[in-house]
Amino acid sequence: MTKDIPCMQRSGGASVSRVGALPARGGLGLKPEHFQTILEHLPALGFFEIHAENYMVAGGPFHHYLTRIRSHYPLSIHGVGLSIGGAAPPDEAHLDRLAALLERYAPQSFSEHLAWSSHGGAFFNDLLPAPYHAGTLNRVCEHIDRVQERLGRRMLIENPATYVEFVESTLGEGEFITELVRRTGCGLLLDINNVHVSCVNHGRDPHAFIQTLPLAATGQIHLAGFAEDLDADGHPLLIDSHGAPVAEAVWELFRTVVQQLGPLPTLIERDNDIPAFPVLLAEARRAEAVMAALGDMAVTA
Amino acid sequence: MNTQAKFAAALLDPACPCPSGLKTWTGGDPARRFQVYRNNVVASLIDALADTFPVTLELVGDAFFRAMAGVFVRGCPPRSPILAFYGDDFPDFIGSFPPAAGLAYLADVARLEYLRVRAFHAADSMPIGAAELAGVLADESALPGLRLRVHPSLSVLHSRSAVVSLWAAHQGIGSLAQVVPSEPETALVLRHGLEVDVIEVSPAAGECIAAIVEGLPLGAAVARASSIDEAFDPAGVLGLLLQKSAITALIPSRRES
C-alpha cells in the first residue's frame, strides 16, 4: 500500500473565487479559423477552450484574437504538453510558460491529461498511456502537486483514451484516478468520449466503468468524436480522433452523467476535419438542451 | 529499459518491435494496437510540418512531402511541446535530402515559410510615427550614427532561387509558369498589423536591412549595401520600413557631433 504523500490542500476555492468558475453550459474549442466569426456574432455560448501550447507564442494574431474573445467569454485552458503521467517531473520551463499564460488570461479552468507526451527530451505530440500501480500513482501525485503548487490553483485531470493496457498494472483506471483526486485535491475532467473509447477497446461496460471514476470531483466534461478501426483479432478498436461529430453512444452516456451530477461545463472537442462554426455550435446547443431537459440549469451557475 | 523508455523508443523506430509488457483484453497481439500510437505520433508531427510548410508541400506533392517529413520526424522529433516552431531545421534537412536534390529552390522556399511562421507569432511592438522619423532625418550629420530598432517579426532571406516569386505564385499572385526558379531573389518578411508580408527587395536593400537588424548604425548598414550596389540609396529602404510600421525605435549615436 502506498503512503500518502504531502499534498496541497483543497485551496482551489481561493483562486476560483478570483476568476470564478466555468458556467454549467456548453462550450467549444477555439479555432483560429473561427476567430472572426465569433467576434462578429458573439454567439451565446458558455465558454471557449484553448490548448495552452498553441498560445505559448510571443505576440501576433493568436493573442490579438484571444484577448478580444476572452473579454466576452469565460475560458478554459487545456494543456497537452505537461506529460504529467510521465516518468520525469513536469518541465519547469514549461510550467513557467503555463503560469504566464494563466496569469495573462485568468482562465476559469486549467486542465491536463493523465498521460505522457515527452521522453528523453523528445516531444511526441500524443497522449501516451502509463501503467497503473503504486509506483506510478505516487509519481503522478507528485507531478500534480508540483503543477498545482507552481500554478497556485487547482487543476483538473482528464481520464485518457487508451489502446493498450500494461501487464504490470495492478490498479484499475478508476481506482487510480480516484486516488489522484483524493491525494492531490485535483478535480476530474470527465472525458466521456474517452470513457467510451477505452471501454470498447478494453471490453468493459462504460456505464459500470464510469461509476468507478471520482465523479463528484468532476469540474468539466469533454464530448468528442472517434474513428473506428479493428484490432488484430477483428475486435473494434476506437481511435480518439477528435475528427467527427459526437457519437450517439457518447450522448447516451452524457445523459446518464447529467442525470446523476446535474449540468456541468461541457465542451465539444473538435481538433481535426473542423467543420463550419454553426455545425459545432449546434453540438454545443445539443449538450445544453440535454442539460436543460435533465438537470436544473441553476445547480452550479 | 523501463516501460516508458521502451515505449518511446518503439514509437519513432518502425524497425523496433512492439514493446513487451502490453496486453489486450482478448489476449490477442497488442502490436496492431501499439501501431495506433506510432501512427498518431508520426502522422501528427508530419501534419504539424505540413501546416508550417504548405508551399513546400505543394511544390513536391503530398506523397513526397509526407515521405520526406516522415524521415525528418523520426530523426528529429520536436524538443518542445510548442509545435508552432517545430521544423526550424527542416529546411536544412531538405537541402541535404538526396531525393530532393533536383529542386535547388526547395530548401529556401521552406526557409521562407519558416520565417513567415516566426513573423506571425513574433512579439508585438509599437512603431514610431512618420513625424518622429522626419525629425531625426532632418539632422543629416547624425544619420550615420543612428541605429534603428525594427519590429521583432522582421527578417531577410537572400536566396539563389526565386523564392518570393515561387511563394507568391502559390498564393495566386503571378503565374508559376512564368517563374524562373534559378533567378536569385531577396525576401523581406515582416508582420504588418495582423498580416505577414513577403516582399521582394533588391539584394543591396536586403543587405542594408539585415545590417540594421543586426544592430549596426545606419552608416555601416548603407556601406554594406553599397558594397553590393554602388548606387544604393537608403531612402527607399527607410520609406518601406516606415510604410510597413516596422521601425519601432530610433537610437541616436551617443557620441557628440
Contacts between the chains, C-beta under 8 A, distances in Angstrom:
chain1	res1	chain2	res2	distance
A	53	B	81	4.9
A	53	B	82	5.4
A	53	B	83	6.9
A	54	B	84	7.0
A	56	B	82	4.9
A	57	B	82	7.4
A	57	B	84	5.9
A	57	B	121	3.6
A	58	B	121	6.3
A	58	B	122	5.8
A	58	B	123	3.8
A	58	B	124	7.8
A	58	B	152	7.1
A	59	B	121	7.0
A	59	B	122	6.0
A	59	B	123	4.3
A	59	B	124	3.7
A	59	B	125	7.8
A	59	B	152	7.5
A	60	B	119	8.0
A	60	B	120	5.3
A	60	B	121	4.8
A	60	B	122	6.2
A	60	B	124	7.0
A	60	B	153	7.6
A	60	B	191	6.3
A	60	B	194	7.2
A	61	B	120	6.8
A	61	B	194	4.6
A	62	B	121	6.9
A	63	B	124	7.5
A	64	B	124	7.9
A	64	B	194	6.1
A	80	B	81	7.0
A	81	B	81	2.7
A	81	B	82	7.6
A	82	B	81	8.0
A	86	B	4	6.5
A	87	B	2	6.7
A	87	B	4	4.8
A	87	B	5	7.8
A	94	B	81	6.6
A	97	B	82	8.0
A	116	B	4	6.5
A	117	B	81	6.8
A	118	B	81	6.9
A	119	B	4	5.8
A	119	B	5	6.8
A	119	B	7	7.9
A	119	B	8	3.8
A	120	B	5	7.3
A	120	B	8	6.4
A	121	B	79	5.8
A	122	B	8	7.1
A	122	B	12	7.6
A	122	B	77	4.1
A	122	B	78	7.0
A	122	B	79	6.9
A	123	B	77	6.6
A	123	B	78	4.3
A	123	B	79	6.7
A	123	B	80	6.1
A	123	B	81	4.9
A	123	B	83	7.9
A	124	B	8	7.2
A	124	B	11	6.0
A	124	B	41	4.8
A	124	B	45	8.0
A	124	B	77	6.8
A	125	B	41	6.4
A	125	B	44	4.8
A	125	B	45	5.6
A	125	B	48	6.9
A	125	B	78	6.9
A	125	B	81	7.7
A	125	B	83	6.4
A	126	B	37	6.2
A	126	B	40	4.4
A	126	B	41	4.8
A	126	B	44	6.4
A	128	B	7	6.6
A	128	B	11	7.8
A	128	B	37	6.3
A	130	B	4	7.3
A	131	B	3	5.9
A	163	B	33	4.4
A	163	B	34	7.5
A	163	B	36	4.7
A	163	B	37	6.7
A	164	B	22	4.4
A	164	B	23	7.2
A	164	B	24	6.7
A	164	B	30	5.0
A	164	B	33	4.8
A	164	B	34	6.0
A	164	B	37	7.9
A	165	B	22	7.1
A	165	B	23	5.4
A	165	B	24	7.2
A	165	B	25	7.4
A	166	B	3	6.6
A	166	B	21	5.9
A	166	B	22	6.4
A	166	B	23	7.1
A	167	B	21	5.0
A	167	B	22	7.1
A	167	B	23	5.2
A	168	B	3	6.8
A	168	B	21	6.1
A	201	B	25	7.9
A	201	B	33	7.6
A	202	B	24	7.8
A	202	B	25	4.8
A	203	B	25	3.9
A	203	B	26	7.0
A	204	B	25	7.8
A	229	B	36	7.4
A	231	B	24	6.7
A	231	B	26	7.7
A	231	B	28	6.4
A	231	B	32	5.4
A	231	B	33	5.6
A	232	B	28	5.3
A	232	B	29	4.6
A	232	B	31	6.8
A	232	B	32	4.1
A	232	B	33	7.6
A	233	B	24	7.8
A	233	B	26	5.4
A	233	B	28	4.0
A	233	B	29	7.6
A	235	B	26	5.9
A	235	B	28	7.4
A	237	B	32	7.6
A	237	B	33	6.4
A	237	B	36	7.1
A	239	B	36	6.0
A	239	B	40	8.0
